[in-house]
Amino acid sequence: MNSNYQVYSDMARTVSSDLGVLYYVDANSRAWLDMGQWTGNNVSAQPEWQLPDPSIFIVGTNARIQFEHVGAAYGKPIDPSELLGAAKCLAERK
């Protein structure tokens, strides 16, 4: 299996918006986050209180999404064996 891969970030939330994985932070959560000095400007390049759901996408060389894991709770990431299994399965399809 080829271990070459690229990791991307979406600080402007352009791709996150296109993929529909953004949500608005409610007023109660904003107040809680403000107490910790964690503002929207610290979270992303944009000032709005809009955050992406934790998401992982594996995109094929054809630019199509081959695997997605969206909406895991912060602090509870995808099990690495699930991600590795998906990557191996996709690599074997080639």
Gaussian input, Z-matrix of N, CA and C with variables (Angstrom, degrees):
# hf/3-21g

backbone

0 1
 N
 C     1     B1
 C     2     B2     1     A1
 N     3     B3     2     A2     1     D1
 C     4     B4     3     A3     2     D2
 C     5     B5     4     A4     3     D3
 N     6     B6     5     A5     4     D4
 C     7     B7     6     A6     5     D5
 C     8     B8     7     A7     6     D6
 N     9     B9     8     A8     7     D7
 C    10    B10     9     A9     8     D8
 C    11    B11    10    A10     9     D9
 N    12    B12    11    A11    10    D10
 C    13    B13    12    A12    11    D11
 C    14    B14    13    A13    12    D12
 N    15    B15    14    A14    13    D13
 C    16    B16    15    A15    14    D14
 C    17    B17    16    A16    15    D15
 N    18    B18    17    A17    16    D16
 C    19    B19    18    A18    17    D17
 C    20    B20    19    A19    18    D18
 N    21    B21    20    A20    19    D19
 C    22    B22    21    A21    20    D20
 C    23    B23    22    A22    21    D21
 N    24    B24    23    A23    22    D22
 C    25    B25    24    A24    23    D23
 C    26    B26    25    A25    24    D24
 N    27    B27    26    A26    25    D25
 C    28    B28    27    A27    26    D26
 C    29    B29    28    A28    27    D27
 N    30    B30    29    A29    28    D28
 C    31    B31    30    A30    29    D29
 C    32    B32    31    A31    30    D30
 N    33    B33    32    A32    31    D31
 C    34    B34    33    A33    32    D32
 C    35    B35    34    A34    33    D33
 N    36    B36    35    A35    34    D34
 C    37    B37    36    A36    35    D35
 C    38    B38    37    A37    36    D36
 N    39    B39    38    A38    37    D37
 C    40    B40    39    A39    38    D38
 C    41    B41    40    A40    39    D39
 N    42    B42    41    A41    40    D40
 C    43    B43    42    A42    41    D41
 C    44    B44    43    A43    42    D42
 N    45    B45    44    A44    43    D43
 C    46    B46    45    A45    44    D44
 C    47    B47    46    A46    45    D45
 N    48    B48    47    A47    46    D46
 C    49    B49    48    A48    47    D47
 C    50    B50    49    A49    48    D48
 N    51    B51    50    A50    49    D49
 C    52    B52    51    A51    50    D50
 C    53    B53    52    A52    51    D51
 N    54    B54    53    A53    52    D52
 C    55    B55    54    A54    53    D53
 C    56    B56    55    A55    54    D54
 N    57    B57    56    A56    55    D55
 C    58    B58    57    A57    56    D56
 C    59    B59    58    A58    57    D57
 N    60    B60    59    A59    58    D58
 C    61    B61    60    A60    59    D59
 C    62    B62    61    A61    60    D60
 N    63    B63    62    A62    61    D61
 C    64    B64    63    A63    62    D62
 C    65    B65    64    A64    63    D63
 N    66    B66    65    A65    64    D64
 C    67    B67    66    A66    65    D65
 C    68    B68    67    A67    66    D66
 N    69    B69    68    A68    67    D67
 C    70    B70    69    A69    68    D68
 C    71    B71    70    A70    69    D69
 N    72    B72    71    A71    70    D70
 C    73    B73    72    A72    71    D71
 C    74    B74    73    A73    72    D72
 N    75    B75    74    A74    73    D73
 C    76    B76    75    A75    74    D74
 C    77    B77    76    A76    75    D75
 N    78    B78    77    A77    76    D76
 C    79    B79    78    A78    77    D77
 C    80    B80    79    A79    78    D78
 N    81    B81    80    A80    79    D79
 C    82    B82    81    A81    80    D80
 C    83    B83    82    A82    81    D81
 N    84    B84    83    A83    82    D82
 C    85    B85    84    A84    83    D83
 C    86    B86    85    A85    84    D84
 N    87    B87    86    A86    85    D85
 C    88    B88    87    A87    86    D86
 C    89    B89    88    A88    87    D87
 N    90    B90    89    A89    88    D88
 C    91    B91    90    A90    89    D89
 C    92    B92    91    A91    90    D90
 N    93    B93    92    A92    91    D91
 C    94    B94    93    A93    92    D92
 C    95    B95    94    A94    93    D93
 N    96    B96    95    A95    94    D94
 C    97    B97    96    A96    95    D95
 C    98    B98    97    A97    96    D96
 N    99    B99    98    A98    97    D97
 C   100   B100    99    A99    98    D98
 C   101   B101   100   A100    99    D99
 N   102   B102   101   A101   100   D100
 C   103   B103   102   A102   101   D101
 C   104   B104   103   A103   102   D102
 N   105   B105   104   A104   103   D103
 C   106   B106   105   A105   104   D104
 C   107   B107   106   A106   105   D105
 N   108   B108   107   A107   106   D106
 C   109   B109   108   A108   107   D107
 C   110   B110   109   A109   108   D108
 N   111   B111   110   A110   109   D109
 C   112   B112   111   A111   110   D110
 C   113   B113   112   A112   111   D111
 N   114   B114   113   A113   112   D112
 C   115   B115   114   A114   113   D113
 C   116   B116   115   A115   114   D114
 N   117   B117   116   A116   115   D115
 C   118   B118   117   A117   116   D116
 C   119   B119   118   A118   117   D117
 N   120   B120   119   A119   118   D118
 C   121   B121   120   A120   119   D119
 C   122   B122   121   A121   120   D120
 N   123   B123   122   A122   121   D121
 C   124   B124   123   A123   122   D122
 C   125   B125   124   A124   123   D123
 N   126   B126   125   A125   124   D124
 C   127   B127   126   A126   125   D125
 C   128   B128   127   A127   126   D126
 N   129   B129   128   A128   127   D127
 C   130   B130   129   A129   128   D128
 C   131   B131   130   A130   129   D129
 N   132   B132   131   A131   130   D130
 C   133   B133   132   A132   131   D131
 C   134   B134   133   A133   132   D132
 N   135   B135   134   A134   133   D133
 C   136   B136   135   A135   134   D134
 C   137   B137   136   A136   135   D135
 N   138   B138   137   A137   136   D136
 C   139   B139   138   A138   137   D137
 C   140   B140   139   A139   138   D138
 N   141   B141   140   A140   139   D139
 C   142   B142   141   A141   140   D140
 C   143   B143   142   A142   141   D141
 N   144   B144   143   A143   142   D142
 C   145   B145   144   A144   143   D143
 C   146   B146   145   A145   144   D144
 N   147   B147   146   A146   145   D145
 C   148   B148   147   A147   146   D146
 C   149   B149   148   A148   147   D147
 N   150   B150   149   A149   148   D148
 C   151   B151   150   A150   149   D149
 C   152   B152   151   A151   150   D150
 N   153   B153   152   A152   151   D151
 C   154   B154   153   A153   152   D152
 C   155   B155   154   A154   153   D153
 N   156   B156   155   A155   154   D154
 C   157   B157   156   A156   155   D155
 C   158   B158   157   A157   156   D156
 N   159   B159   158   A158   157   D157
 C   160   B160   159   A159   158   D158
 C   161   B161   160   A160   159   D159
 N   162   B162   161   A161   160   D160
 C   163   B163   162   A162   161   D161
 C   164   B164   163   A163   162   D162
 N   165   B165   164   A164   163   D163
 C   166   B166   165   A165   164   D164
 C   167   B167   166   A166   165   D165
 N   168   B168   167   A167   166   D166
 C   169   B169   168   A168   167   D167
 C   170   B170   169   A169   168   D168
 N   171   B171   170   A170   169   D169
 C   172   B172   171   A171   170   D170
 C   173   B173   172   A172   171   D171
 N   174   B174   173   A173   172   D172
 C   175   B175   174   A174   173   D173
 C   176   B176   175   A175   174   D174
 N   177   B177   176   A176   175   D175
 C   178   B178   177   A177   176   D176
 C   179   B179   178   A178   177   D177
 N   180   B180   179   A179   178   D178
 C   181   B181   180   A180   179   D179
 C   182   B182   181   A181   180   D180
 N   183   B183   182   A182   181   D181
 C   184   B184   183   A183   182   D182
 C   185   B185   184   A184   183   D183
 N   186   B186   185   A185   184   D184
 C   187   B187   186   A186   185   D185
 C   188   B188   187   A187   186   D186
 N   189   B189   188   A188   187   D187
 C   190   B190   189   A189   188   D188
 C   191   B191   190   A190   189   D189
 N   192   B192   191   A191   190   D190
 C   193   B193   192   A192   191   D191
 C   194   B194   193   A193   192   D192
 N   195   B195   194   A194   193   D193
 C   196   B196   195   A195   194   D194
 C   197   B197   196   A196   195   D195
 N   198   B198   197   A197   196   D196
 C   199   B199   198   A198   197   D197
 C   200   B200   199   A199   198   D198
 N   201   B201   200   A200   199   D199
 C   202   B202   201   A201   200   D200
 C   203   B203   202   A202   201   D201
 N   204   B204   203   A203   202   D202
 C   205   B205   204   A204   203   D203
 C   206   B206   205   A205   204   D204
 N   207   B207   206   A206   205   D205
 C   208   B208   207   A207   206   D206
 C   209   B209   208   A208   207   D207
 N   210   B210   209   A209   208   D208
 C   211   B211   210   A210   209   D209
 C   212   B212   211   A211   210   D210
 N   213   B213   212   A212   211   D211
 C   214   B214   213   A213   212   D212
 C   215   B215   214   A214   213   D213
 N   216   B216   215   A215   214   D214
 C   217   B217   216   A216   215   D215
 C   218   B218   217   A217   216   D216
 N   219   B219   218   A218   217   D217
 C   220   B220   219   A219   218   D218
 C   221   B221   220   A220   219   D219
 N   222   B222   221   A221   220   D220
 C   223   B223   222   A222   221   D221
 C   224   B224   223   A223   222   D222
 N   225   B225   224   A224   223   D223
 C   226   B226   225   A225   224   D224
 C   227   B227   226   A226   225   D225
 N   228   B228   227   A227   226   D226
 C   229   B229   228   A228   227   D227
 C   230   B230   229   A229   228   D228
 N   231   B231   230   A230   229   D229
 C   232   B232   231   A231   230   D230
 C   233   B233   232   A232   231   D231
 N   234   B234   233   A233   232   D232
 C   235   B235   234   A234   233   D233
 C   236   B236   235   A235   234   D234
 N   237   B237   236   A236   235   D235
 C   238   B238   237   A237   236   D236
 C   239   B239   238   A238   237   D237
 N   240   B240   239   A239   238   D238
 C   241   B241   240   A240   239   D239
 C   242   B242   241   A241   240   D240
 N   243   B243   242   A242   241   D241
 C   244   B244   243   A243   242   D242
 C   245   B245   244   A244   243   D243
 N   246   B246   245   A245   244   D244
 C   247   B247   246   A246   245   D245
 C   248   B248   247   A247   246   D246
 N   249   B249   248   A248   247   D247
 C   250   B250   249   A249   248   D248
 C   251   B251   250   A250   249   D249
 N   252   B252   251   A251   250   D250
 C   253   B253   252   A252   251   D251
 C   254   B254   253   A253   252   D252
 N   255   B255   254   A254   253   D253
 C   256   B256   255   A255   254   D254
 C   257   B257   256   A256   255   D255
 N   258   B258   257   A257   256   D256
 C   259   B259   258   A258   257   D257
 C   260   B260   259   A259   258   D258
 N   261   B261   260   A260   259   D259
 C   262   B262   261   A261   260   D260
 C   263   B263   262   A262   261   D261
 N   264   B264   263   A263   262   D262
 C   265   B265   264   A264   263   D263
 C   266   B266   265   A265   264   D264
 N   267   B267   266   A266   265   D265
 C   268   B268   267   A267   266   D266
 C   269   B269   268   A268   267   D267
 N   270   B270   269   A269   268   D268
 C   271   B271   270   A270   269   D269
 C   272   B272   271   A271   270   D270
 N   273   B273   272   A272   271   D271
 C   274   B274   273   A273   272   D272
 C   275   B275   274   A274   273   D273
 N   276   B276   275   A275   274   D274
 C   277   B277   276   A276   275   D275
 C   278   B278   277   A277   276   D276
 N   279   B279   278   A278   277   D277
 C   280   B280   279   A279   278   D278
 C   281   B281   280   A280   279   D279

   B1=1.4430
   B2=1.5265
   B3=1.3094
   B4=1.4513
   B5=1.5182
   B6=1.3178
   B7=1.4633
   B8=1.5243
   B9=1.3222
   B10=1.4565
   B11=1.5183
   B12=1.3080
   B13=1.4522
   B14=1.5128
   B15=1.3115
   B16=1.4561
   B17=1.5176
   B18=1.3238
   B19=1.4552
   B20=1.5291
   B21=1.3268
   B22=1.4580
   B23=1.5200
   B24=1.3105
   B25=1.4512
   B26=1.5213
   B27=1.3225
   B28=1.4673
   B29=1.5249
   B30=1.3306
   B31=1.4654
   B32=1.5264
   B33=1.3068
   B34=1.4722
   B35=1.5265
   B36=1.3113
   B37=1.4660
   B38=1.5277
   B39=1.2889
   B40=1.4584
   B41=1.5230
   B42=1.3058
   B43=1.4625
   B44=1.5240
   B45=1.3390
   B46=1.4704
   B47=1.5238
   B48=1.3177
   B49=1.4600
   B50=1.5305
   B51=1.3284
   B52=1.4726
   B53=1.5269
   B54=1.3392
   B55=1.4634
   B56=1.5277
   B57=1.3218
   B58=1.4660
   B59=1.5148
   B60=1.3245
   B61=1.4618
   B62=1.5338
   B63=1.3369
   B64=1.4623
   B65=1.5189
   B66=1.3237
   B67=1.4566
   B68=1.5164
   B69=1.3219
   B70=1.4571
   B71=1.5221
   B72=1.3156
   B73=1.4595
   B74=1.5239
   B75=1.3279
   B76=1.4670
   B77=1.5294
   B78=1.3236
   B79=1.4682
   B80=1.5282
   B81=1.3290
   B82=1.4682
   B83=1.5259
   B84=1.3068
   B85=1.4642
   B86=1.5182
   B87=1.3336
   B88=1.4655
   B89=1.5296
   B90=1.3357
   B91=1.4602
   B92=1.5254
   B93=1.3127
   B94=1.4570
   B95=1.5226
   B96=1.3287
   B97=1.4587
   B98=1.5213
   B99=1.3366
   B100=1.4679
   B101=1.5202
   B102=1.3306
   B103=1.4678
   B104=1.5167
   B105=1.3046
   B106=1.4647
   B107=1.5160
   B108=1.3372
   B109=1.4593
   B110=1.5269
   B111=1.3101
   B112=1.4661
   B113=1.5108
   B114=1.3153
   B115=1.4625
   B116=1.5102
   B117=1.3214
   B118=1.4570
   B119=1.5139
   B120=1.3240
   B121=1.4603
   B122=1.5197
   B123=1.3158
   B124=1.4566
   B125=1.5248
   B126=1.3124
   B127=1.4532
   B128=1.5176
   B129=1.3185
   B130=1.4582
   B131=1.5194
   B132=1.3010
   B133=1.4646
   B134=1.5255
   B135=1.3137
   B136=1.4586
   B137=1.5226
   B138=1.3453
   B139=1.4594
   B140=1.5248
   B141=1.3157
   B142=1.4598
   B143=1.5313
   B144=1.3099
   B145=1.4672
   B146=1.5192
   B147=1.2849
   B148=1.4481
   B149=1.5255
   B150=1.3149
   B151=1.4595
   B152=1.5204
   B153=1.3287
   B154=1.4654
   B155=1.5240
   B156=1.3228
   B157=1.4587
   B158=1.5231
   B159=1.3202
   B160=1.4652
   B161=1.5280
   B162=1.3069
   B163=1.4623
   B164=1.5177
   B165=1.3140
   B166=1.4594
   B167=1.5197
   B168=1.3084
   B169=1.4574
   B170=1.5198
   B171=1.3145
   B172=1.4569
   B173=1.5176
   B174=1.3317
   B175=1.4608
   B176=1.5187
   B177=1.3129
   B178=1.4575
   B179=1.5121
   B180=1.3212
   B181=1.4609
   B182=1.5226
   B183=1.3284
   B184=1.4624
   B185=1.5324
   B186=1.3406
   B187=1.4749
   B188=1.5277
   B189=1.3149
   B190=1.4665
   B191=1.5237
   B192=1.3197
   B193=1.4617
   B194=1.5195
   B195=1.3239
   B196=1.4631
   B197=1.5275
   B198=1.3289
   B199=1.4571
   B200=1.5188
   B201=1.3257
   B202=1.4624
   B203=1.5144
   B204=1.3065
   B205=1.4643
   B206=1.5272
   B207=1.3189
   B208=1.4661
   B209=1.5184
   B210=1.3332
   B211=1.4501
   B212=1.5055
   B213=1.3162
   B214=1.4641
   B215=1.5263
   B216=1.2901
   B217=1.4633
   B218=1.5263
   B219=1.3336
   B220=1.4596
   B221=1.5248
   B222=1.2951
   B223=1.4573
   B224=1.5145
   B225=1.3402
   B226=1.4633
   B227=1.5239
   B228=1.3040
   B229=1.4656
   B230=1.5264
   B231=1.2980
   B232=1.4628
   B233=1.5270
   B234=1.3012
   B235=1.4610
   B236=1.5266
   B237=1.3226
   B238=1.4621
   B239=1.5270
   B240=1.3253
   B241=1.4655
   B242=1.5288
   B243=1.3403
   B244=1.4688
   B245=1.5321
   B246=1.3176
   B247=1.4628
   B248=1.5181
   B249=1.3178
   B250=1.4639
   B251=1.5299
   B252=1.3217
   B253=1.4648
   B254=1.5212
   B255=1.3355
   B256=1.4624
   B257=1.5226
   B258=1.3232
   B259=1.4653
   B260=1.5251
   B261=1.3377
   B262=1.4647
   B263=1.5159
   B264=1.3207
   B265=1.4645
   B266=1.5178
   B267=1.3167
   B268=1.4626
   B269=1.5200
   B270=1.3331
   B271=1.4534
   B272=1.5284
   B273=1.3087
   B274=1.4632
   B275=1.5206
   B276=1.3293
   B277=1.4756
   B278=1.5163
   B279=1.3133
   B280=1.4817
   B281=1.4833
   A1=108.78
   A2=116.67
   A3=122.58
   A4=109.23
   A5=117.81
   A6=120.34
   A7=112.43
   A8=117.36
   A9=120.07
   A10=109.45
   A11=115.82
   A12=120.99
   A13=109.09
   A14=116.53
   A15=122.08
   A16=108.67
   A17=116.06
   A18=122.55
   A19=106.74
   A20=116.14
   A21=121.28
   A22=110.17
   A23=115.82
   A24=122.91
   A25=107.85
   A26=116.45
   A27=121.55
   A28=109.76
   A29=116.72
   A30=121.06
   A31=112.69
   A32=118.95
   A33=121.43
   A34=111.37
   A35=117.51
   A36=125.04
   A37=113.76
   A38=117.50
   A39=121.46
   A40=111.22
   A41=116.24
   A42=120.98
   A43=110.21
   A44=116.95
   A45=120.44
   A46=110.70
   A47=115.96
   A48=120.44
   A49=110.46
   A50=116.14
   A51=120.57
   A52=111.75
   A53=116.66
   A54=120.68
   A55=112.79
   A56=116.64
   A57=120.45
   A58=114.11
   A59=117.45
   A60=119.54
   A61=112.27
   A62=117.49
   A63=121.70
   A64=110.30
   A65=115.92
   A66=120.58
   A67=108.21
   A68=115.96
   A69=121.21
   A70=109.26
   A71=115.73
   A72=121.57
   A73=107.90
   A74=117.14
   A75=121.19
   A76=111.24
   A77=116.66
   A78=122.56
   A79=112.68
   A80=118.13
   A81=120.26
   A82=111.62
   A83=115.74
   A84=119.46
   A85=110.85
   A86=117.08
   A87=120.48
   A88=110.48
   A89=116.31
   A90=120.39
   A91=109.97
   A92=117.22
   A93=121.33
   A94=111.08
   A95=116.85
   A96=120.49
   A97=111.49
   A98=117.40
   A99=121.05
   A100=111.46
   A101=117.08
   A102=120.00
   A103=110.60
   A104=116.07
   A105=120.38
   A106=113.07
   A107=117.44
   A108=122.41
   A109=111.90
   A110=116.45
   A111=121.43
   A112=107.65
   A113=117.34
   A114=120.62
   A115=110.25
   A116=115.03
   A117=120.50
   A118=112.39
   A119=117.50
   A120=119.65
   A121=111.74
   A122=117.74
   A123=119.98
   A124=111.59
   A125=116.62
   A126=121.43
   A127=111.76
   A128=116.54
   A129=119.81
   A130=109.81
   A131=114.90
   A132=120.05
   A133=111.87
   A134=118.30
   A135=122.43
   A136=109.92
   A137=118.37
   A138=120.83
   A139=115.25
   A140=119.43
   A141=121.07
   A142=110.58
   A143=114.59
   A144=120.40
   A145=108.65
   A146=114.94
   A147=122.28
   A148=107.14
   A149=116.26
   A150=120.96
   A151=110.19
   A152=117.03
   A153=119.41
   A154=110.26
   A155=115.69
   A156=119.05
   A157=106.49
   A158=118.18
   A159=118.58
   A160=108.34
   A161=116.23
   A162=120.64
   A163=110.99
   A164=114.51
   A165=121.64
   A166=106.68
   A167=115.75
   A168=121.77
   A169=108.40
   A170=116.31
   A171=120.92
   A172=105.13
   A173=115.03
   A174=121.34
   A175=108.00
   A176=114.84
   A177=120.11
   A178=112.53
   A179=115.65
   A180=120.53
   A181=111.38
   A182=116.71
   A183=121.46
   A184=111.64
   A185=116.75
   A186=124.42
   A187=112.68
   A188=117.41
   A189=121.49
   A190=109.64
   A191=115.49
   A192=120.21
   A193=108.44
   A194=115.65
   A195=122.08
   A196=111.77
   A197=116.40
   A198=121.95
   A199=107.69
   A200=115.59
   A201=119.04
   A202=109.92
   A203=113.86
   A204=121.66
   A205=104.83
   A206=116.58
   A207=121.74
   A208=109.53
   A209=115.29
   A210=120.15
   A211=116.69
   A212=117.11
   A213=118.10
   A214=108.28
   A215=116.89
   A216=120.22
   A217=109.53
   A218=115.42
   A219=118.78
   A220=107.45
   A221=116.14
   A222=120.54
   A223=112.76
   A224=117.65
   A225=121.99
   A226=107.65
   A227=117.07
   A228=120.06
   A229=112.01
   A230=114.25
   A231=120.05
   A232=109.14
   A233=115.58
   A234=120.13
   A235=107.40
   A236=118.11
   A237=120.43
   A238=113.45
   A239=117.41
   A240=119.12
   A241=110.84
   A242=117.51
   A243=120.19
   A244=110.42
   A245=115.98
   A246=120.30
   A247=111.02
   A248=116.51
   A249=120.52
   A250=110.71
   A251=116.69
   A252=120.33
   A253=111.67
   A254=116.89
   A255=120.57
   A256=110.58
   A257=116.72
   A258=120.45
   A259=111.01
   A260=116.83
   A261=120.32
   A262=111.27
   A263=116.41
   A264=121.17
   A265=110.79
   A266=116.25
   A267=120.15
   A268=111.72
   A269=117.17
   A270=120.90
   A271=110.78
   A272=117.73
   A273=122.06
   A274=112.54
   A275=116.81
   A276=121.27
   A277=112.77
   A278=116.67
   A279=119.71
   A280=112.03
   D1=132.92
   D2=177.72
   D3=-71.00
   D4=124.89
   D5=-178.19
   D6=-95.13
   D7=9.73
   D8=176.92
   D9=-79.70
   D10=129.61
   D11=177.68
   D12=-154.90
   D13=163.88
   D14=178.58
   D15=-122.69
   D16=142.89
   D17=177.67
   D18=-114.75
   D19=132.48
   D20=-178.46
   D21=-119.15
   D22=153.64
   D23=173.63
   D24=-120.78
   D25=155.77
   D26=-174.95
   D27=-129.10
   D28=62.06
   D29=-174.79
   D30=-59.66
   D31=-31.39
   D32=179.50
   D33=-84.43
   D34=-4.57
   D35=178.07
   D36=62.17
   D37=24.31
   D38=179.15
   D39=-68.01
   D40=-52.15
   D41=-179.36
   D42=-68.87
   D43=-41.27
   D44=178.38
   D45=-57.22
   D46=-40.99
   D47=178.25
   D48=-65.27
   D49=-46.39
   D50=179.75
   D51=-60.34
   D52=-35.07
   D53=-178.57
   D54=-85.91
   D55=-7.63
   D56=177.50
   D57=73.24
   D58=33.07
   D59=-178.57
   D60=-110.71
   D61=21.52
   D62=178.11
   D63=-99.04
   D64=151.34
   D65=172.84
   D66=-141.62
   D67=154.59
   D68=177.29
   D69=-89.54
   D70=137.49
   D71=179.07
   D72=-80.08
   D73=126.95
   D74=-178.29
   D75=-71.73
   D76=165.53
   D77=-175.00
   D78=-59.44
   D79=-40.73
   D80=179.37
   D81=-63.55
   D82=-42.90
   D83=179.32
   D84=-67.37
   D85=-37.80
   D86=178.00
   D87=-59.96
   D88=-44.37
   D89=-179.87
   D90=-61.47
   D91=-43.15
   D92=178.92
   D93=-63.62
   D94=-43.88
   D95=179.68
   D96=-67.00
   D97=-37.39
   D98=177.96
   D99=-61.58
   D100=-35.81
   D101=179.33
   D102=-60.75
   D103=-31.16
   D104=179.41
   D105=-92.61
   D106=12.58
   D107=-179.38
   D108=61.20
   D109=30.03
   D110=-179.13
   D111=-109.65
   D112=94.05
   D113=-175.69
   D114=-102.80
   D115=168.75
   D116=178.77
   D117=-56.00
   D118=-34.45
   D119=178.89
   D120=-68.73
   D121=-27.77
   D122=177.67
   D123=-78.19
   D124=-23.83
   D125=-175.23
   D126=-84.03
   D127=-36.43
   D128=-176.13
   D129=-149.23
   D130=178.85
   D131=179.95
   D132=-76.90
   D133=-7.19
   D134=-176.94
   D135=-110.72
   D136=148.81
   D137=-176.45
   D138=-81.05
   D139=-15.22
   D140=-176.08
   D141=-68.94
   D142=154.49
   D143=177.39
   D144=-86.61
   D145=69.31
   D146=179.61
   D147=-131.19
   D148=126.04
   D149=-176.76
   D150=-124.83
   D151=153.65
   D152=175.52
   D153=-84.30
   D154=145.19
   D155=167.86
   D156=-64.47
   D157=142.67
   D158=174.82
   D159=-57.34
   D160=124.58
   D161=-172.32
   D162=-142.07
   D163=146.11
   D164=172.85
   D165=-130.39
   D166=131.81
   D167=176.68
   D168=-127.24
   D169=135.94
   D170=169.32
   D171=-106.96
   D172=120.94
   D173=-176.67
   D174=-110.85
   D175=129.45
   D176=-179.64
   D177=-75.95
   D178=171.24
   D179=178.80
   D180=-65.41
   D181=-14.10
   D182=176.65
   D183=-87.50
   D184=7.23
   D185=179.37
   D186=68.03
   D187=19.95
   D188=177.19
   D189=-105.95
   D190=144.01
   D191=177.87
   D192=-70.23
   D193=123.02
   D194=-179.05
   D195=-100.47
   D196=-23.80
   D197=-179.30
   D198=-153.88
   D199=140.97
   D200=174.86
   D201=-142.23
   D202=144.19
   D203=174.68
   D204=-135.08
   D205=108.15
   D206=-173.30
   D207=-123.93
   D208=139.28
   D209=170.03
   D210=91.30
   D211=15.51
   D212=174.63
   D213=-65.60
   D214=146.14
   D215=178.76
   D216=-67.55
   D217=141.60
   D218=174.22
   D219=-57.37
   D220=137.38
   D221=-178.88
   D222=87.86
   D223=-8.80
   D224=176.82
   D225=-129.30
   D226=74.33
   D227=-176.98
   D228=-70.29
   D229=171.15
   D230=176.73
   D231=-59.20
   D232=144.04
   D233=175.60
   D234=-65.25
   D235=126.60
   D236=-177.96
   D237=-55.30
   D238=-33.33
   D239=-179.69
   D240=-68.02
   D241=-31.47
   D242=176.73
   D243=-67.21
   D244=-43.65
   D245=179.29
   D246=-66.32
   D247=-45.27
   D248=178.80
   D249=-62.74
   D250=-40.86
   D251=178.07
   D252=-61.43
   D253=-42.58
   D254=177.99
   D255=-63.52
   D256=-43.22
   D257=-179.75
   D258=-63.49
   D259=-43.65
   D260=179.35
   D261=-63.91
   D262=-42.70
   D263=179.56
   D264=-61.05
   D265=-44.61
   D266=179.18
   D267=-66.29
   D268=-37.91
   D269=178.89
   D270=-65.60
   D271=-35.20
   D272=-179.27
   D273=-71.20
   D274=-23.56
   D275=179.57
   D276=-68.86
   D277=-21.59
   D278=-174.51
   D279=-68.80

